[in-house]
Amino acid sequence: MPSTEDRRFAVLQAIVSDYVSTHEPVGSKALVDRHHLGVSSATVRNDMAVLEAEGYIRQPHTSSGRVPTDKGYRQFVDRLAEIKPLSSGERRAIMEFLEGGVDLDDVLRRAVRLLAQLTRQVAVLQYPTLTSSKVRHIEVVPLNPARLLLVVIMDTGRVDQRIVELGDVINDEQVSRLRSLLGAALEGKHLSAASVAVVELANQVQHELRDPVVRSATVLVETLVERSEDRLVLGGTSNLTANAADFGGSPDAMLQVLEALEEQVVVLKLLAAAQKPGMVTVRIGEELEDEQIRATSVVSTGYGTAGLSFGGVGVLGPTRMDYPWAIAAVSAVARYVGEVLSAR
């Protein structure tokens, strides 16, 4: 026989499930009719009274059923026995869709669009952070005898292009040597180490190539160190309006969430705190520090390789969320976007 605590959690679980699917307060009769709880209606009513007294559910209106509170959702999430698995077909479709991206920007846009469609929430994804990146390859392309194009390719799939204006002309043989020097100094290094290496190279190179190396190093240091990469890709913001009733019908509450998404700083902080690939974090309502988004929940994780996080990814939506499915979808998209970028 289940313990009283387990039975009451089963009642809470049923209330959460019904409320998420119907958006209607749940009564004891509906619970008995829809769920095989194995107890009488009187026991269910008593369990609901205890759950309400303990703050897990509330009655929005007199004579109505009950709805979960933030505390109730937290208890439900913390005791999830299993996450809804994605089918092999769903997993294959995600991978194929992401692999179709032509470059980093396209892969990330595809990822948020897909995640928003899967969950019907707002999908958010942080651009790969430069601090976690390594230089995979550097290419030097002569545009004319006194101007070069530097192409820096990161292991996250990120590509930066910079123009170098030379003080004098250089020939093809010198361009080839410059390419070899820069490649040997930078490729395979994390960006912090690469920025140091390129400065050291400028101090060590022979006189003939000193000026091109110094000018290239100046441009590269700006690319590797000084550029701010904190920005988000968003998808599915229209899903907020589709769930307007979840914000109490208050335009102000939804407007605050939209403003937070537009400003990005609040959401970036949340994603930055949940960047470990494979570990999903769920923050519900009042657990969110910023007042602008306290009417929402955020399900997030990191994406990247086994030993390196590129950034954070997640969904934001009303607390009336299908948490098992949201967790499964966020986990799957994070895993596959990390695999796609790592393979490029």
C-alpha positions in Angstrom: 0.0 0.0 0.0 1.3 3.5 -0.8 2.1 5.8 2.1 -0.1 8.7 2.8 2.6 11.0 1.5 2.9 9.0 -1.8 -0.9 9.0 -2.2 -1.1 12.8 -1.7 1.7 13.2 -4.2 -0.3 11.1 -6.7 -3.3 13.5 -6.1 -1.0 16.5 -6.7 0.4 14.8 -9.8 -3.1 14.3 -11.2 -4.0 17.9 -10.5 -0.9 19.2 -12.3 -1.5 16.9 -15.3 -5.2 17.9 -15.6 -4.6 21.6 -15.1 -1.7 21.6 -17.7 -3.9 19.9 -20.3 -7.2 21.7 -19.6 -6.3 25.0 -18.0 -9.4 24.5 -15.8 -9.4 24.2 -12.0 -9.5 20.6 -11.0 -12.2 19.2 -8.6 -12.2 16.0 -6.6 -14.9 14.4 -8.7 -12.9 14.9 -11.9 -9.8 13.3 -10.2 -11.8 10.3 -9.2 -13.4 9.9 -12.7 -10.2 10.4 -14.7 -7.5 8.8 -12.6 -7.2 5.4 -10.9 -6.2 6.6 -7.5 -7.5 3.6 -5.6 -9.2 5.6 -2.9 -12.6 7.1 -2.2 -13.8 10.6 -3.2 -13.8 11.5 0.5 -10.2 10.5 0.8 -9.3 12.6 -2.3 -11.1 15.6 -0.9 -9.3 15.2 2.4 -5.9 14.9 0.6 -6.7 18.0 -1.4 -7.5 19.9 1.8 -4.1 19.0 3.2 -2.3 19.9 0.0 -4.1 23.3 0.0 -3.2 23.9 3.7 0.5 23.0 2.9 0.6 25.5 0.0 0.8 23.0 -2.9 -2.6 23.9 -4.5 -5.0 26.8 -4.2 -8.6 27.6 -5.0 -8.7 30.5 -7.4 -12.4 31.2 -6.9 -15.0 30.2 -4.3 -16.7 26.9 -5.2 -14.1 26.2 -7.9 -11.6 23.3 -8.2 -7.9 23.6 -7.3 -4.9 24.7 -9.3 -1.2 24.0 -8.5 0.9 26.7 -6.9 4.6 27.4 -7.6 5.4 25.2 -4.6 3.2 22.4 -6.1 4.9 22.6 -9.5 8.3 22.4 -7.7 7.2 19.3 -5.8 6.0 17.8 -9.0 9.2 18.5 -10.9 11.4 17.4 -8.0 9.7 14.0 -7.9 9.4 13.3 -11.6 10.1 9.5 -11.8 10.8 9.7 -15.5 11.0 12.0 -18.4 8.9 11.5 -21.6 11.4 9.9 -24.0 11.5 11.1 -27.6 11.0 8.5 -30.2 13.8 7.4 -32.5 12.0 9.2 -35.3 11.8 12.5 -33.4 15.4 12.3 -32.4 16.4 11.5 -36.0 14.3 14.4 -37.3 15.9 16.8 -34.9 19.4 15.8 -35.9 18.7 16.0 -39.6 17.0 19.4 -39.3 20.0 20.8 -37.4 22.6 19.3 -39.7 20.9 21.1 -42.5 22.1 24.4 -41.2 24.6 26.1 -43.5 26.6 27.9 -40.8 26.6 28.7 -37.1 23.8 31.3 -37.3 21.6 29.0 -39.3 22.1 26.1 -36.9 21.2 28.2 -33.9 18.1 29.7 -35.6 17.0 26.2 -36.6 17.5 25.1 -33.0 15.3 27.8 -31.4 12.6 27.5 -34.0 12.5 23.7 -33.5 12.5 24.0 -29.7 9.7 26.5 -29.8 7.6 24.3 -32.0 8.2 21.2 -29.9 7.3 22.9 -26.6 5.0 25.7 -27.7 7.0 28.0 -25.4 9.6 30.7 -26.1 12.9 29.1 -26.9 16.2 30.9 -26.0 19.7 30.0 -26.9 23.0 31.7 -26.0 25.5 32.2 -28.7 28.7 30.1 -28.1 30.8 32.0 -25.6 34.2 33.0 -26.9 35.9 32.2 -23.6 35.1 28.5 -24.0 36.2 28.3 -27.7 39.4 27.1 -29.3 40.8 28.3 -32.6 40.3 25.5 -35.1 41.8 27.2 -38.1 43.0 30.6 -39.3 43.1 31.5 -43.0 44.9 34.5 -44.5 43.4 35.7 -47.8 45.2 38.5 -49.8 42.6 41.0 -51.1 45.2 43.1 -52.7 49.0 43.5 -52.1 48.4 45.9 -49.1 45.2 44.4 -47.6 44.5 41.0 -46.0 41.4 39.2 -44.9 41.8 37.1 -41.7 39.2 34.3 -41.3 39.2 32.8 -37.8 37.2 29.6 -37.4 36.4 28.4 -33.8 35.7 24.9 -32.7 32.1 26.0 -31.8 31.5 26.7 -35.5 31.8 30.4 -35.0 33.5 32.3 -37.9 35.0 35.8 -37.6 36.4 37.8 -40.5 38.6 40.8 -40.1 40.4 43.1 -42.6 44.1 44.0 -42.0 45.4 47.1 -43.6 49.1 46.7 -44.2 51.7 49.4 -44.1 53.4 48.1 -47.2 52.8 45.5 -49.9 53.7 41.8 -49.5 54.0 39.1 -52.0 52.3 35.6 -52.2 55.3 33.9 -50.6 55.2 36.3 -47.6 51.4 35.7 -47.3 52.0 32.0 -47.2 54.6 32.3 -44.4 52.3 34.7 -42.5 49.5 32.1 -42.7 51.8 29.4 -41.4 53.1 31.5 -38.5 49.6 32.5 -37.4 48.3 29.0 -37.7 51.2 27.5 -35.7 50.7 30.1 -33.0 46.9 30.0 -32.7 45.3 26.7 -33.9 44.2 24.4 -31.1 44.5 27.0 -28.4 41.7 28.4 -26.2 41.2 32.1 -26.9 42.9 33.4 -23.8 46.0 31.4 -24.7 45.7 32.3 -28.4 45.6 36.0 -27.6 48.9 35.7 -25.6 50.5 33.6 -28.3 49.7 36.1 -31.1 51.3 38.9 -29.0 54.4 36.8 -28.4 54.6 36.0 -32.1 54.7 39.7 -32.9 57.7 40.1 -30.6 59.6 37.1 -32.0 59.1 37.3 -35.8 61.9 38.3 -38.0 62.1 41.9 -39.3 60.8 41.1 -42.8 57.4 40.1 -41.5 57.3 42.1 -38.3 54.9 44.8 -39.6 52.3 42.4 -41.1 52.4 40.2 -38.0 52.0 43.2 -35.7 49.1 44.5 -37.7 47.5 41.1 -37.8 48.1 40.5 -34.1 46.4 43.8 -33.3 43.3 42.9 -35.2 43.3 39.3 -33.8 43.5 40.4 -30.2 40.4 42.5 -30.7 38.7 39.5 -32.2 39.8 37.0 -29.6 39.5 39.1 -26.4 37.7 42.3 -26.6 34.6 41.4 -28.5 31.4 40.8 -26.4 29.6 37.7 -27.4 26.7 37.8 -25.0 23.6 37.6 -27.1 20.6 35.4 -27.5 18.7 33.8 -30.3 15.0 33.8 -29.6 12.2 31.7 -31.2 8.5 31.4 -30.6 7.8 34.7 -28.7 4.3 34.6 -30.3 3.6 31.6 -28.0 3.4 34.0 -25.1 0.3 35.6 -26.6 -1.2 32.2 -27.2 -0.9 31.6 -23.5 -2.2 35.0 -22.4 -4.7 33.5 -20.0 -1.8 32.0 -18.0 -0.8 35.6 -17.0 -4.1 36.3 -15.4 -5.3 38.2 -18.5 -3.0 41.0 -17.5 -1.3 42.8 -20.5 1.2 44.3 -18.0 2.5 40.9 -16.8 3.0 39.7 -20.4 4.6 43.0 -21.4 7.2 42.7 -18.6 8.2 39.2 -19.8 8.5 40.5 -23.4 10.6 43.4 -22.2 12.9 41.0 -20.3 13.3 39.0 -23.5 14.1 42.1 -25.5 16.7 43.3 -23.0 18.2 39.8 -22.9 20.3 40.5 -19.8 18.0 38.7 -17.4 17.7 35.6 -19.6 21.4 35.5 -20.3 22.1 35.4 -16.5 19.7 32.4 -16.2 21.4 30.5 -19.1 24.9 31.3 -17.8 24.0 29.7 -14.5 22.8 26.5 -16.2 25.6 25.7 -18.7 26.5 22.2 -17.8 25.6 19.9 -20.7 23.3 17.1 -19.6 22.1 18.7 -16.4 18.7 20.4 -16.8 17.7 23.2 -14.4 14.0 24.1 -13.8 13.2 27.5 -12.1 9.5 28.1 -11.3 7.8 31.4 -10.7 8.9 33.0 -7.4 12.2 31.1 -7.7 13.2 33.5 -10.4 15.1 36.5 -9.0 14.0 39.1 -11.6 10.5 40.4 -11.0 9.9 40.8 -14.7 9.7 37.1 -15.3 8.3 35.8 -12.0 5.1 34.8 -13.7 7.0 32.2 -15.8 9.1 29.1 -15.5 12.5 28.5 -17.2 13.8 25.1 -18.2 17.4 25.3 -19.3 20.6 23.3 -19.8 24.0 23.7 -21.4 25.0 22.6 -24.9 28.5 21.7 -26.1 30.8 18.7 -26.0 31.3 16.2 -23.2 34.0 18.4 -21.6 33.2 21.8 -22.8 30.0 24.0 -22.6 29.4 26.4 -25.5 26.5 28.2 -23.9 23.0 27.8 -22.5 19.7 26.8 -24.1 16.2 26.5 -22.8 12.5 27.5 -22.9 10.6 30.2 -21.0 6.8 30.1 -20.6 4.0 30.2 -18.0 4.2 28.0 -14.9 1.4 25.9 -16.4 3.9 24.0 -18.5 4.3 20.4 -19.5 7.5 20.0 -17.5 8.3 16.4 -18.5 8.0 17.2 -22.2 9.8 20.5 -21.9 12.7 18.9 -20.1 12.9 16.1 -22.7 12.8 18.6 -25.6 15.4 21.0 -24.1 17.7 18.0 -23.4 17.4 16.6 -26.9 17.9 19.9 -28.7 20.9 20.8 -26.5 22.5 17.4 -27.1 22.1 17.5 -30.9 23.0 21.2 -31.4 26.2 20.5 -29.5 27.0 17.5 -31.6 26.3 19.3 -34.9 28.6 22.3 -33.9 31.3 20.0 -32.6 31.4 18.1 -35.9 32.0 21.2 -38.0 
